Amino acid sequence: MRGSPPARVEAVSVVVPTFREAAGLAALVERLVSALAGCGWEWELLLVDDDSDDGTERIVGELARTAPVRLHVRTGVARDLSRSVLLGIRLARFDRIVVMDADLSHPPERIPRLLAALDAGAELALGSRYGAGGSVDPSWSPPRLLGSRLATALARPLVSCGDPLSGFFAVDRRILPAADRLRPGGYKIALELMVRGRLRVAEVPIDFRDRSTGASKMNLRVLAAYLGQLARLYAFRARRGSGQGRLGRLARRLAVFGAVGASGFVLDVACYVVLQWVGLDHRLARGISFWPAVTWNWFANRRVTFGDFPPDRRVPQWGRFVLASLTGLIANAGGYAGLTTFLAWFDAHRWVALVAGVGLGAILNFALAARYVFRAEGTAVRHGSRRRGSDEVL
């Protein structure tokens, strides 16, 4: 049980996970000094490095002569941002923690406002790109902005904030959940803390800017880790909501099904882009990218959305899920075509027709998944379990 809020402490540890960020460390320290020197706080910068071997240790040694900077190097373990952050939180000198990136995409000048939000009663203060007043770098291309928005939308049902994927946040470690309640893995540690710790969140708007040095760490492995983290967090929320009534269970299951479908869409688009990048024709890439996406959707729905249903043989169930997905796709496209062909209003407002078609296809897909693909009633009989009533399918 969480106790009363901790007393205000005029000290802060800034925890920064790094991997091959040596070129930007001097600029980071300079801006931190400028942002914090006039606040009258005691502070430190703790860099947790994943064995970069890029001169980080030498540079930190030089910076430590004039600023409160120290370094911890993780060796002999897999590179993982979330684990680096959690280790930094544990090793920090002070209880009040700010976590941020090393590449200055997160503005150090916003740290005082994050800490002020903690003083005002928030349990986690989040530097928000998508909350009121926030922004992203104007140089972002439309595909990058769309990808960021889609990834954010996948996590929105889990928390009540505009930018649940932000890596810039302040928290007091004394109110964090115990380490054995966390399942680190992936790059979205704030999302992990918010969901499992059920923390009260306040958003502070930030202007997010692209890195000026170093290379982005975004790749397919990072995307897969994020999707895996989402699956674990949705399963966690599903277990917490197991005591709901029939309508509550239905709403929760439908929301999880929708989030899994959205994650499959992100994977579909990513595979489509990568396959073209390696030289495949766009039509062939489109045909191939469907299969990893539909397979991911089947696996995630089997484990998360319908994880409480009796087990069934994998290959036949996967085949049924593919058929259900194709049926939903036909309903999606058919609904759009029908509305825009026979109703002039929808033809004049085609985005509305598009959304209606997506909704129709998703609902049909969900109904087929619940009654045909995962077959709670039929599998219960086949496995010798008590036959479930219709209420229990939800």
C-alpha positions in Angstrom: 0.0 0.0 0.0 1.2 3.4 -0.9 1.8 5.8 2.0 1.5 9.5 2.3 3.4 11.6 -0.4 7.1 12.1 0.4 8.2 15.4 1.7 9.7 17.8 -0.8 13.5 17.4 -1.1 15.7 20.0 -2.8 17.9 17.4 -4.5 17.6 15.4 -7.8 19.4 12.7 -9.6 19.2 12.9 -13.4 19.4 9.3 -14.8 20.5 9.0 -18.4 20.9 5.6 -20.2 23.5 5.7 -22.9 24.9 3.6 -25.7 27.4 5.3 -28.0 26.4 8.8 -27.0 29.9 10.1 -26.2 29.8 12.9 -28.8 26.8 14.6 -27.2 27.7 14.3 -23.5 29.5 17.7 -23.1 26.5 19.5 -24.6 24.1 17.6 -22.3 26.1 18.6 -19.2 26.4 22.2 -20.3 22.6 22.5 -20.6 22.0 20.6 -17.3 24.3 23.0 -15.5 22.5 26.0 -17.1 19.0 24.6 -16.2 19.8 23.5 -12.6 22.5 25.8 -11.3 20.2 28.6 -10.5 17.6 26.5 -8.7 19.6 26.1 -5.5 19.2 22.3 -5.6 21.9 19.6 -5.1 22.0 17.4 -8.1 23.9 14.8 -10.0 24.0 13.3 -13.5 24.2 9.5 -13.4 25.0 7.9 -16.8 24.2 4.2 -17.1 26.1 3.0 -20.1 25.7 -0.3 -22.0 29.4 -0.8 -22.5 29.6 1.6 -25.5 33.4 1.4 -26.0 33.3 4.8 -27.7 35.3 7.0 -25.3 32.4 7.6 -22.8 34.5 6.8 -19.8 37.3 9.3 -20.8 34.8 12.1 -21.5 32.9 11.5 -18.3 36.2 11.7 -16.4 36.9 15.1 -17.9 33.4 16.4 -17.3 33.4 15.2 -13.6 36.2 17.7 -12.8 33.7 20.6 -13.1 30.2 19.1 -12.8 28.5 16.4 -10.6 28.7 13.6 -13.2 29.3 9.9 -12.6 29.2 6.8 -14.7 28.1 3.2 -14.2 28.9 0.8 -17.0 26.8 -2.4 -17.5 29.0 -5.3 -18.7 28.3 -8.9 -19.5 24.5 -8.3 -20.0 22.2 -7.7 -22.9 21.7 -4.1 -23.9 18.4 -2.9 -22.6 17.3 0.6 -21.9 14.6 -0.2 -19.4 17.0 -2.2 -17.3 19.6 0.5 -17.5 17.0 3.1 -16.2 15.9 0.8 -13.4 19.5 0.2 -12.3 20.1 4.0 -12.4 17.1 4.6 -10.2 18.5 2.1 -7.7 22.0 3.5 -7.8 21.0 7.2 -7.7 22.1 9.3 -4.7 18.8 11.0 -4.3 15.2 9.8 -4.1 13.8 12.3 -6.6 14.7 11.1 -10.1 14.5 12.6 -13.5 15.0 10.2 -16.5 15.9 11.6 -19.9 17.7 10.7 -23.1 21.3 11.7 -23.7 20.7 13.2 -27.2 19.0 16.4 -26.1 15.7 15.5 -27.7 14.4 16.1 -24.2 15.0 19.7 -23.1 16.8 19.9 -19.8 15.2 23.3 -19.3 11.9 21.6 -18.5 13.3 19.7 -15.5 12.3 22.4 -13.0 8.7 22.2 -14.2 8.7 18.4 -14.0 9.8 18.7 -10.3 7.2 21.4 -9.6 4.5 19.0 -10.9 5.7 16.4 -8.3 5.6 19.1 -5.6 2.0 19.8 -6.7 0.9 16.2 -6.0 1.7 14.2 -9.1 3.3 10.8 -8.6 4.9 10.9 -12.1 5.5 14.0 -14.1 5.8 13.3 -17.8 7.4 15.5 -20.5 4.7 15.3 -23.1 5.0 15.8 -26.9 1.3 15.3 -27.5 -0.3 16.9 -24.5 -1.6 20.5 -24.7 1.3 22.8 -25.6 3.7 20.1 -26.7 5.2 19.6 -30.1 7.6 17.4 -32.1 10.4 18.4 -34.5 8.9 20.1 -37.5 11.4 18.2 -39.7 9.5 14.9 -39.0 8.2 13.3 -42.2 4.5 12.3 -42.5 5.4 8.6 -42.2 7.4 9.1 -39.1 4.7 11.2 -37.5 2.1 8.7 -38.4 4.2 5.8 -37.0 4.7 7.7 -33.7 1.0 8.5 -33.5 0.0 4.9 -34.2 2.5 3.5 -31.6 1.1 6.0 -29.1 -2.4 5.1 -29.8 -1.7 1.4 -29.0 -0.7 2.4 -25.5 -3.4 5.0 -24.8 -6.0 2.6 -23.5 -3.6 1.6 -20.7 -3.1 5.0 -19.2 -4.7 8.5 -18.9 -2.2 10.7 -20.6 -1.5 12.1 -24.0 2.1 10.8 -24.5 2.4 7.5 -22.7 5.6 6.6 -24.7 7.6 9.6 -23.5 11.0 8.8 -22.1 11.3 12.1 -20.2 9.8 12.0 -16.7 10.3 12.7 -13.0 9.3 10.5 -10.1 10.1 9.8 -6.5 11.5 6.3 -6.2 10.0 5.8 -2.8 6.5 5.4 -4.3 7.5 3.1 -7.2 6.3 -0.5 -7.2 8.7 -3.2 -6.0 11.2 -4.5 -8.5 9.6 -7.9 -8.6 6.3 -6.3 -9.8 8.0 -4.9 -12.9 8.7 -6.7 -16.1 11.4 -4.5 -17.8 12.2 -5.1 -21.4 11.8 -2.7 -24.3 12.3 1.1 -24.3 9.2 2.4 -22.6 10.0 2.3 -18.9 7.6 5.2 -18.0 4.7 3.3 -19.5 5.7 0.2 -17.4 5.8 2.3 -14.2 2.5 4.1 -14.9 0.6 0.8 -15.7 2.0 -1.4 -13.0 2.4 1.3 -10.4 -1.0 2.9 -11.1 0.6 6.3 -10.6 -1.1 9.7 -10.8 0.4 11.4 -13.9 0.8 15.1 -14.7 2.0 16.2 -18.2 4.4 19.0 -18.8 4.5 20.1 -22.4 7.9 19.8 -24.2 9.2 20.7 -27.6 10.7 17.4 -28.8 13.7 17.8 -31.1 15.7 15.3 -33.1 19.1 14.3 -32.0 22.0 16.4 -33.3 24.7 13.8 -32.7 24.9 10.0 -32.6 22.6 7.5 -34.4 19.0 6.5 -33.7 18.5 3.2 -31.9 15.1 2.5 -33.6 15.0 -0.8 -35.5 12.8 -3.9 -35.9 14.2 -5.4 -32.6 13.0 -2.3 -30.7 9.6 -2.5 -32.4 9.3 -6.1 -31.5 10.3 -5.4 -27.9 7.6 -2.6 -27.7 4.9 -4.9 -29.0 6.0 -7.6 -26.5 5.8 -5.0 -23.7 2.3 -4.0 -24.8 1.2 -7.6 -24.8 2.5 -8.1 -21.2 0.9 -4.8 -20.0 -2.5 -5.6 -21.6 -2.4 -9.1 -20.0 -1.6 -7.4 -16.6 -4.6 -5.1 -17.0 -6.8 -8.0 -18.1 -5.9 -9.9 -14.9 -6.7 -6.8 -12.8 -10.1 -6.5 -14.5 -11.1 -10.2 -14.2 -13.7 -9.4 -11.5 -15.8 -7.1 -13.8 -19.4 -7.9 -14.9 -20.3 -9.2 -18.3 -20.4 -5.8 -20.0 -17.2 -4.8 -18.4 -15.4 -7.9 -19.5 -16.8 -7.5 -23.0 -15.6 -3.9 -23.2 -12.2 -4.8 -21.9 -11.8 -7.7 -24.2 -12.9 -5.6 -27.2 -10.5 -2.9 -26.3 -7.6 -5.3 -26.0 -8.6 -6.9 -29.3 -8.6 -3.5 -30.9 -5.1 -2.7 -29.5 -3.7 -6.0 -30.7 -5.2 -5.3 -34.1 -3.6 -1.9 -34.2 -0.2 -3.4 -33.2 -0.6 -5.8 -36.1 -1.2 -2.9 -38.4 2.0 -1.3 -37.3 3.9 -4.5 -37.9 2.2 -4.9 -41.3 3.4 -1.4 -42.4 6.9 -2.0 -41.0 7.3 -5.2 -42.9 5.9 -3.6 -46.0 8.5 -0.8 -45.9 11.4 -3.1 -45.0 10.6 -5.6 -47.8 10.6 -2.8 -50.3 13.8 -1.4 -48.9 15.6 -4.8 -49.5 14.4 -4.7 -53.1 11.0 -6.4 -53.4 8.3 -5.1 -55.7 5.7 -3.2 -53.7 2.9 -5.6 -54.7 4.9 -8.6 -53.5 5.8 -6.8 -50.4 2.2 -6.1 -49.7 1.2 -9.7 -50.1 4.0 -10.9 -47.8 3.6 -8.3 -45.1 0.1 -9.6 -44.3 1.4 -12.9 -42.9 3.7 -11.8 -40.1 1.0 -9.3 -39.0 -1.9 -11.8 -39.0 0.3 -14.3 -37.2 1.3 -11.8 -34.5 -2.4 -10.9 -34.1 -3.3 -14.5 -33.7 -0.6 -15.1 -31.2 -1.3 -12.0 -29.1 -5.0 -12.6 -29.1 -4.4 -16.2 -28.1 -2.2 -15.2 -25.2 -3.8 -11.9 -24.1 -7.3 -11.2 -25.4 -8.6 -14.8 -25.1 -5.9 -16.1 -22.8 -8.6 -17.3 -20.3 -10.2 -19.5 -23.0 -9.3 -23.3 -23.0 -6.3 -24.0 -25.2 -6.6 -25.4 -28.7 -4.3 -26.8 -31.3 -2.2 -24.0 -32.8 -2.2 -24.7 -36.5 -5.9 -25.2 -37.0 -6.6 -22.2 -34.8 -4.2 -20.0 -36.8 -5.9 -21.1 -40.0 -9.3 -20.1 -38.6 -7.9 -16.8 -37.5 -6.6 -16.1 -41.0 -10.1 -16.8 -42.4 -11.7 -14.6 -39.8 -9.3 -11.8 -40.6 -10.0 -12.1 -44.3 -13.7 -12.0 -43.7 -13.3 -8.9 -41.6 -11.2 -7.3 -44.3 -14.0 -8.1 -46.9 -16.6 -6.5 -44.6 -14.3 -3.5 -44.1 -13.8 -2.9 -47.8 -17.4 -3.9 -48.7 -18.9 -1.6 -46.0 -16.8 1.4 -47.4 -17.8 0.6 -51.0 -21.4 0.2 -50.1 -21.7 3.4 -48.1 -19.9 5.6 -50.7 -21.7 4.0 -53.6 -25.3 4.2 -52.4 -25.3 7.1 -49.9 -24.3 10.5 -51.2 -23.5 11.9 -47.8 -20.8 9.2 -47.2 -19.5 9.7 -50.7 -19.0 13.4 -49.7 -17.4 12.4 -46.4 -15.3 9.4 -47.3 -13.2 9.5 -44.2 -16.3 8.8 -42.2 -17.1 5.9 -44.5 -13.6 4.6 -44.0 -13.9 4.7 -40.2 -17.3 3.0 -40.4 -15.8 0.2 -42.6 -12.9 -0.3 -40.3 -15.4 -0.5 -37.3 -17.6 -3.0 -39.1 -14.7 -5.2 -40.1 -13.3 -5.1 -36.5 -16.6 -6.0 -34.9 -17.1 -8.9 -37.3 -13.5 -10.0 -36.8 -14.0 -9.9 -33.0 -17.2 -11.8 -33.1 -15.7 -14.5 -35.3 -12.6 -14.7 -33.1 -14.7 -15.1 -29.9 -17.2 -17.6 -31.3 -15.3 -19.4 -34.1 -11.6 -19.0 -33.8 -11.0 -19.5 -30.1 -14.3 -21.3 -29.5 -14.6 -21.2 -25.7 -17.6 -23.5 -25.6 -16.5 -26.1 -28.1 -13.0 -26.4 -26.7 -14.3 -26.6 -23.2 -16.3 -29.7 -24.2 -13.5 -31.2 -26.2 -11.0 -30.8 -23.2 -13.5 -32.3 -20.8 -14.2 -29.0 -19.0 -17.5 -27.9 -17.7 -19.5 -26.4 -20.6 -19.5 -22.6 -20.3 -22.6 -20.5 -20.5 -22.8 -17.6 -22.9 -21.9 -15.1 -20.2 -18.5 -16.8 -19.7 -17.5 -16.3 -23.3 -17.1 -12.6 -22.5 
